[in-house]
């Protein structure tokens, strides 16, 4: 049968929902690969329950010809493998969207304009799985999900008029480790899904995804992978970590790759030990990093101060998740800003830096290492669940642009019996030796100390050394503060609305501001990456151009707005929520318009 196609689509949002444990993520990853193969750029989003089995997994892919800033909003095509998934995450479908569903388990309500396309996916999956029983061990069969996801993939690819052959290869790559029989079953499922959906396409026009010619190389990567690769590029020598969702993948990636670059990795007994190991290894001269999420960062607080007092560089990645406590570990949030900025006892200098996109996870990690080395203190690098698991296609980072900063080390003259490890310099930065360097021995300690490292508690010494340590941050913000933020919108002149934000929201804010600007509003956007010390002058300069300032953020209390008010004293409109999911452009456009009208 010849299919009728509409020469449609260079911007499509596909949402996949199913039960956790039944392979929705595998389905999403293969569909995303296929769209990439067609020359489109992709941005994905996934959300899943904390349980290994049960509950709804959602995987969304936006594919476009050209830059993709967000994972999209209303789905053009929804593939619903379960009724629960349809009810909880299937609501937002475009008016003329297609809903491909498992007719064995439910029937979605009819909506004028939408195409409901039911297939007996469960029955087909069971038949395919049963055909394997004689070839597998009993427990292998028990653990094997029926290949409903690959039936869905075959149907989906046929629906968008995409070829199946590359998908057969991808199935081999993905499931090859499970054995030939399982690969063959999944390839059969793919073709069965394609054949079955064709029975219903007679007389229908299906969307044709217009393949694009790719002229430059791309990589498909997630935020967690980019942080791990950024750390390798920055010269990571030691990683100490303890697994926690959604940061674990950073450690898993580095466990494989770091030894190839001559580094070491230890899975510690807990987060406290992990950071302590990093501080020790950094004292010994290595560039070090740990990664965790909110609950793990809480445990590290004491040691963040040790790094500050003893002036030891270390990078601490916080992949933020919904909370508090165990909270919503597999959902996204920007709820740890206060913890990062204020979360030390007493006061000690530390830096807070935030990655703005998956691509920026690479560059922000390098900056985090550079700042840790430069200022000899802990740098908290904020990422988020949505960045961590999001896959995007981007050009490979241009390694020629990588700039590496190493810690200041003592000259021959500075070494010797009176080596001033904590020399009170103009910038606050003092030369740091490492164990084994003749004349470079010193005591690195959290106790208050003089320039040589000897304990001391006089009021004069307390003031002098605190001044010296905090001076490093003053120097940083004065000399480099304006380098780190990304700025979008008109570079000069008055703005109706200026947006100040941080973290994963950069893409969706860019999309929203472009749409708002198209209605005639003048909208600017300052996206902060260096959050502590705050580049106050840069914020004030931007704010001076804005009639109204909007601060959108993904936490319950408006933490960035609070931090800005405490430092700069601006009149701000806040838009904040902490519901485990990212913003969509539509809600921000509404917010921008409403703020502009005030
Ligand atoms: N044929 C063979 N195997 C298949 C298959 C198919 N057609 N489809 C999926 N599978 C396998 C996958 O390979 C995977 O196997 P693996 O565990 O050996 O890697 C497994 O089935 C699950 O499929 P996948 O697509 O990866 O995930 P899913 O969409 O079913 O979602 C998770 C399940 C990943 C969300 C869930 O298991 C999970 O990890 N939840 C989060 C737990 C967590 O972090 N909690 C927080 C604790 S604080």
Boltz pocket constraint, residues with backbone or C-beta under 6 A from the ligand:
constraints:
  - pocket:
      binder: B
      contacts: [[A, 19], [A, 20], [A, 21], [A, 22], [A, 23], [A, 24], [A, 25], [A, 26], [A, 27], [A, 48], [A, 49], [A, 50], [A, 51], [A, 52], [A, 53], [A, 57], [A, 143], [A, 144], [A, 145], [A, 146], [A, 147], [A, 148], [A, 149], [A, 150], [A, 174], [A, 175], [A, 178], [A, 182], [A, 186], [A, 245], [A, 329], [A, 330]]
      max_distance: 6.0
